[in-house]
């Protein structure tokens, strides 16, 4: 699935091929699938924990090795930040916060304040999971610093 988000541009809601400043991929195969959107100066933030498609688990296809995926990504952009965001989320207290790890990594790349992002997080995450999600955010942010 792809989601185009433009910040500070009024031309179009869609990102043209070869023009994206950032790619956030929650799965390495997805990163490779959408790498063509990245500009040569872009940055790819990639969770390296694969989610194997049914064709792979059924033995009908092979999943490419992660180093090959990352190498191919590096041909499309200036920087690839790869991390096992799922393991970091588990370390924070819940593997389900993998997307928040990625949000933390993204936070240093976008013009939104950490306070605003954490405030928004507090509005959508149930209170009992908020501290784990804040830890996940911090771990993701630390991966890119």
Secondary structure, DSSP 8 states (H G I E B T S, - for coil): ------SS--S-SS--TT-EEEEEESSHHHHHHHGGGEEEEEEEEEE------HHHHTTSS----HHHHHHHHHTTSSEEEEE-HHHHHHHHT-GGGHHHHHHHHHHTTSSS-HHHHHHHHHHHS-HHHHHHHHHHHHHHHHHH-
